[in-house]
Amino acid sequence: MPVPEEPIHYEKTALSDLQGAWENLRESVVEHHPFPAWQRLLLHIDEGMSWESVRQPDHMRETALLIRNIASQADVPEAVTFWIDTVGQDLEEVFAAIAKGEIP
């Protein structure tokens, strides 16, 4: 069996932006803890980043909404709120790309 060649060019997509936003959100929560609800946020962020959510974008959208709701009821740092907003925006771009047929 031949070994596949490693690609030398990667195309940036709405999905790659979304993945980066989730990673930055998680990093922000870890960096700024402890604050109210930080452990709950991490639990749901990990769920939002899971393979199950990647394969079911509607589930990811629900998880992102839950995260936003938890954060709105807690005193979270501004940086965390920024990344929650970014995840939401990037997620909507993914849905737009899916609607255009850019993402199967």
Phi and psi in degrees as a GROMACS rama.xvg file:
@    title "Ramachandran Plot"
@    xaxis  label "Phi"
@    yaxis  label "Psi"
@TYPE xy
-72.4793  149.351  PRO-2
-83.7782  127.773  VAL-3
-67.5537  147.583  PRO-4
-78.1333  143.703  GLU-5
-74.5727  132.665  GLU-6
-62.9505  145.559  PRO-7
-101.603  -6.43556  ILE-8
-136.698  129.063  HIS-9
-115.796  132.475  TYR-10
-88.2467  127.066  GLU-11
-75.6316  130.247  LYS-12
-128.354  173.114  THR-13
-61.0828  -32.1421  ALA-14
-67.0802  -37.2305  LEU-15
-68.7658  -36.6154  SER-16
-63.6551  -42.1751  ASP-17
-64.3955  -42.6692  LEU-18
-59.6705  -44.6143  GLN-19
-63.053  -38.396  GLY-20
-65.7099  -42.3748  ALA-21
-60.7615  -44.4373  TRP-22
-62.6621  -42.1017  GLU-23
-67.3167  -36.2889  ASN-24
-62.2224  -47.5184  LEU-25
-61.4282  -45.2666  ARG-26
-60.5193  -39.538  GLU-27
-64.4502  -42.1837  SER-28
-63.518  -45.3764  VAL-29
-62.8869  -42.137  VAL-30
-65.4233  -36.565  GLU-31
-99.3395  1.04164  HIS-32
-70.9782  158.128  HIS-33
-86.248  142.979  PRO-34
-150.785  163.42  PHE-35
-54.9354  133.031  PRO-36
73.5794  11.0078  ALA-37
-62.5651  -35.9112  TRP-38
-69.9908  -39.4969  GLN-39
-63.5395  -41.6761  ARG-40
-61.5178  -44.5812  LEU-41
-60.1583  -42.2707  LEU-42
-56.9174  -47.2999  LEU-43
-76.7755  -30.5268  HIS-44
-63.3622  -45.2321  ILE-45
-60.6161  -37.6552  ASP-46
-64.5778  -42.8929  GLU-47
-64.3635  -27.5182  GLY-48
-91.8041  -3.69572  MET-49
-71.5956  161.026  SER-50
-60.269  -35.65  TRP-51
-59.9966  -41.0566  GLU-52
-73.0228  -36.5401  SER-53
-62.7223  -37.0199  VAL-54
-80.0719  -14.6826  ARG-55
-131.079  82.5424  GLN-56
-56.1032  -30.6526  PRO-57
-64.9103  -36.9149  ASP-58
-65.1506  -39.6472  HIS-59
-63.1317  -40.5903  MET-60
-61.8809  -43.1139  ARG-61
-63.1352  -41.2189  GLU-62
-64.5262  -41.6727  THR-63
-63.0598  -38.3034  ALA-64
-66.195  -40.5734  LEU-65
-61.9542  -43.2599  LEU-66
-60.6363  -45.6166  ILE-67
-60.1159  -41.1684  ARG-68
-65.4182  -45.7569  ASN-69
-59.7971  -45.4571  ILE-70
-64.6411  -35.7403  ALA-71
-68.8076  -22.2326  SER-72
-95.1318  -4.48258  GLN-73
-120.06  163.628  ALA-74
-90.2997  84.0601  ASP-75
-96.051  150.864  VAL-76
-61.631  152.609  PRO-77
-58.7022  -36.7518  GLU-78
-62.8088  -37.5828  ALA-79
-66.6701  -43.9302  VAL-80
-60.2742  -40.6165  THR-81
-57.0195  -46.7141  PHE-82
-73.702  -29.5527  TRP-83
-63.1819  -44.8867  ILE-84
-62.1626  -40.6809  ASP-85
-65.2998  -42.89  THR-86
-58.3549  -45.3198  VAL-87
-59.9915  -44.3051  GLY-88
-65.5374  -44.8679  GLN-89
-66.7444  -34.5902  ASP-90
-64.3586  -40.9644  LEU-91
-64.9857  -34.4935  GLU-92
-65.5455  -35.62  GLU-93
-64.1439  -45.548  VAL-94
-62.8435  -36.2434  PHE-95
-65.9666  -41.0585  ALA-96
-65.7018  -38.0022  ALA-97
-64.0352  -43.9666  ILE-98
-62.8056  -32.9529  ALA-99
-81.4651  -7.52943  LYS-100
82.8241  11.1311  GLY-101
-76.3436  -23.7027  GLU-102
-125.282  123.945  ILE-103
